[in-house]
Amino acid sequence: MKNLSPLFVASLALFLLVAEPALAQSIDLSPIQSLLQGIVDALTGPLRVVIATLAVLGVFLSWFFNIIGRVAQINCNSERALPETEFRRYVQSLGGPVRSSG
């Protein structure tokens, strides 16, 4: 067996004496875990139905008042000056209109 240096033996002994659990293992996280579990339980319970109902009502009302259609119409029908590009010349040569996308 090789001769071990005294520095190695001393550092090994110090390591074995000082070794203790990590700080994260000794912290009690149960209050945070119970808070998060309460949020998960609320979102998977009756609150989920309320949120889904409000989302469906919001989409229906925006459709009913033509908010979604108006935004799409504004984006599709805007006639802006487009730079002369090869793609624009190609589309015009086919006889199609060239419109801005947004």
C-alpha positions in Angstrom: 0.0 0.0 0.0 1.3 3.4 -0.9 2.2 5.9 1.8 -0.6 8.5 2.1 0.5 12.1 2.5 -0.4 13.6 5.9 -2.2 16.4 4.1 -4.5 13.9 2.4 -5.2 12.1 5.6 -6.0 15.3 7.5 -8.3 16.6 4.7 -10.1 13.3 4.6 -10.6 13.3 8.4 -11.8 16.9 8.3 -14.2 16.0 5.4 -15.7 13.1 7.4 -16.1 15.1 10.6 -17.7 18.1 8.9 -20.0 16.3 6.5 -23.6 17.0 7.3 -26.9 17.1 5.4 -27.3 19.9 2.8 -29.1 23.0 3.9 -31.9 22.4 1.5 -32.7 19.1 3.2 -33.1 20.7 6.6 -35.5 23.5 5.5 -39.2 22.8 6.2 -41.1 23.7 3.1 -44.5 22.3 4.2 -46.2 25.7 4.4 -45.2 26.6 0.9 -46.2 23.1 -0.3 -49.6 23.3 1.3 -50.2 26.8 -0.2 -49.4 25.5 -3.7 -51.5 22.4 -3.1 -54.4 24.6 -2.2 -54.0 26.6 -5.4 -53.9 23.4 -7.5 -57.0 22.0 -5.7 -58.9 25.3 -6.4 -57.9 25.3 -10.1 -58.9 21.6 -10.6 -62.2 22.0 -8.6 -65.2 24.3 -9.1 -63.1 27.3 -9.8 -62.0 25.6 -13.1 -65.6 25.6 -14.3 -66.0 29.3 -13.4 -62.9 30.3 -15.3 -63.8 28.2 -18.3 -67.3 29.7 -18.4 -66.0 33.2 -18.2 -63.6 32.5 -21.1 -66.3 31.1 -23.3 -68.6 34.1 -22.5 -65.7 36.5 -23.3 -65.1 34.8 -26.7 -68.9 34.8 -27.4 -69.4 38.4 -26.5 -66.4 39.5 -28.6 -67.7 37.6 -31.5 -71.2 39.0 -30.9 -70.1 42.6 -30.9 -67.8 41.8 -33.9 -64.6 42.7 -32.1 -62.7 39.7 -33.5 -64.1 40.2 -37.0 -63.4 44.0 -37.0 -59.8 43.4 -36.0 -59.3 40.8 -38.8 -61.0 43.2 -41.3 -58.7 46.1 -40.3 -55.7 43.9 -40.7 -56.7 42.3 -44.0 -58.1 45.4 -45.8 -55.5 48.0 -45.1 -54.1 49.2 -48.3 -50.5 50.4 -47.7 -47.9 51.2 -50.2 -45.7 48.1 -50.5 -42.2 48.3 -51.7 -41.6 47.0 -55.3 -40.4 43.5 -54.9 -40.0 40.5 -57.1 -42.9 38.8 -55.4 -45.2 41.8 -55.9 -44.3 42.0 -59.6 -45.0 38.3 -59.9 -48.4 38.5 -58.3 -49.3 41.5 -60.4 -48.3 39.7 -63.5 -50.8 36.9 -62.6 -53.5 39.5 -62.3 -54.0 39.2 -58.5 -54.3 42.1 -56.1 -51.4 42.8 -53.7 -52.4 43.7 -50.2 -50.5 44.4 -47.0 -50.7 41.7 -44.4 -50.8 44.0 -41.4 
